[in-house]
Amino acid sequence: RQFDFDGETLAAAIAETFSKRHTDIPADPIAFTETFMKDETKTAQWKAFLRKNRMTDGADTFAEAVHAVSAFLKPVVEHLVNHQPLPLTWKEPGPWQV
């Protein structure tokens, strides 16, 4: 949310990362699900991360953080999975725009 992004450039970088790892891009990443957002272990890890890094700005809860990341990455993942163009730009602070 703090930087501008070109959708095609970001999609290419993500695709290259998965390609180098010989991993398919999941159509429905578990990290975008309600189950993941409500996972007590992940929530505890998020709180520890915030505390350890003395982070006071940004998402207060793990669910808020997951929702923000999902809103940012979900259109990119859908583009990659469906092999569709992504003529979008993310102008800080978002959302994606044509």
C-alpha positions as CSV (number, residue, x, y, z in Angstrom):
1,R,0.0,0.0,0.0
2,Q,3.0,2.3,0.2
3,F,4.3,2.0,-3.4
4,D,3.0,2.0,-7.0
5,F,3.0,-1.2,-9.0
6,D,2.5,-2.2,-12.6
7,G,0.3,-5.3,-12.7
8,E,2.0,-7.0,-15.6
9,T,5.5,-6.4,-14.1
10,L,4.4,-7.8,-10.7
11,A,2.7,-10.8,-12.3
12,A,5.8,-11.6,-14.3
13,A,8.0,-11.4,-11.2
14,I,5.6,-13.8,-9.3
15,A,5.4,-16.2,-12.2
16,E,9.2,-16.3,-12.5
17,T,9.5,-17.0,-8.8
18,F,7.1,-20.0,-9.0
19,S,8.7,-21.2,-12.2
20,K,12.2,-21.2,-10.6
21,R,10.8,-23.2,-7.7
22,H,9.1,-25.6,-10.1
23,T,5.8,-24.9,-8.3
24,D,2.3,-24.3,-9.8
25,I,0.5,-21.1,-8.8
26,P,-2.5,-22.2,-6.8
27,A,-5.9,-21.1,-8.1
28,D,-7.2,-20.7,-4.5
29,P,-4.2,-19.9,-2.2
30,I,-4.9,-21.0,1.3
31,A,-3.5,-17.8,2.6
32,F,-6.5,-15.9,1.2
33,T,-9.1,-18.0,3.0
34,E,-11.2,-17.3,6.1
35,T,-9.8,-20.4,7.7
36,F,-6.3,-19.1,7.4
37,M,-7.3,-15.7,8.6
38,K,-8.8,-17.2,11.8
39,D,-6.0,-19.7,12.5
40,E,-5.1,-19.2,16.1
41,T,-1.4,-20.3,15.6
42,K,-1.0,-17.8,12.7
43,T,-2.7,-15.1,14.8
44,A,-0.3,-15.7,17.7
45,Q,2.7,-15.6,15.3
46,W,1.4,-12.3,13.8
47,K,1.2,-10.8,17.3
48,A,4.7,-12.0,18.1
49,F,6.0,-10.6,14.8
50,L,4.5,-7.2,15.5
51,R,5.8,-7.2,19.1
52,K,9.3,-8.4,18.1
53,N,9.6,-5.8,15.3
54,R,8.0,-3.0,17.4
55,M,5.5,-2.3,14.6
56,T,2.8,0.1,15.5
57,D,1.4,1.0,12.1
58,G,-0.4,-1.2,9.6
59,A,-2.9,-4.0,10.3
60,D,-3.8,-4.4,13.9
61,T,-5.0,-8.0,13.5
62,F,-3.8,-10.9,11.5
63,A,-7.2,-11.1,9.7
64,E,-6.8,-7.4,8.6
65,A,-3.3,-8.1,7.3
66,V,-4.4,-11.2,5.3
67,H,-7.4,-9.2,3.9
68,A,-5.0,-6.4,2.8
69,V,-2.6,-8.8,1.1
70,S,-5.4,-10.7,-0.5
71,A,-6.9,-7.5,-1.9
72,F,-3.5,-6.7,-3.4
73,L,-2.5,-10.1,-4.7
74,K,-5.8,-11.9,-5.6
75,P,-6.2,-10.1,-9.0
76,V,-2.6,-10.9,-9.9
77,V,-3.1,-14.6,-9.0
78,E,-6.3,-14.8,-11.0
79,H,-4.5,-13.3,-14.0
80,L,-1.7,-15.8,-13.7
81,V,-4.0,-18.8,-13.2
82,N,-6.3,-17.8,-16.0
83,H,-3.6,-16.6,-18.4
84,Q,-5.4,-13.3,-18.8
85,P,-3.8,-9.8,-19.3
86,L,-3.5,-7.6,-16.3
87,P,-3.7,-4.1,-17.5
88,L,-3.9,-2.7,-14.0
89,T,-1.8,-0.4,-11.9
90,W,-1.7,0.0,-8.2
91,K,-1.3,3.7,-7.3
92,E,-0.4,4.0,-3.6
93,P,-2.5,3.4,-1.4
94,G,-4.6,1.4,-3.9
95,P,-6.8,-0.3,-5.0
96,W,-6.0,-1.6,-8.5
97,Q,-7.0,0.7,-11.3
98,V,-7.4,0.3,-15.1
